[in-house]
């Protein structure tokens, strides 16, 4: 079992920054991939970024490349999403997810086994 708890969401003006955190508890595997997804009202959940727990390889959605950075910290068992140059269209509930036995860095939400409760990010124009 893996338990994920997100934090760090809030209200920010366009152009501002936020850093989301995902605290990971339970047993992760060397094959684990950690992902961030988001869901805006009336829209499907979409991939934002992912990182391999062991090697730190990353992948990003085109819409956030160059603005968002995903990272992980072993000592704190935490995954971060640094979000810069935020836009109103980034407004959504952001979810942390874990794919324990990943063979690829998945961008489809159905590939992830565990999910956090989500944290709201609102970007005002």
Buried (B, 14 or more C-beta within 10 A) or exposed (E): EBEBBBBBBEEBEEEBEBEBBBBBEEEBBEEBBBBBBBBBEEEEBBBBBBBBBBEEEBBBBEBBEEBBBBBBEEEEBBBBBBBBEBBEEBBBBBBBBBBBEBEEBBBEBEBBBBBBEBBEBBBEE
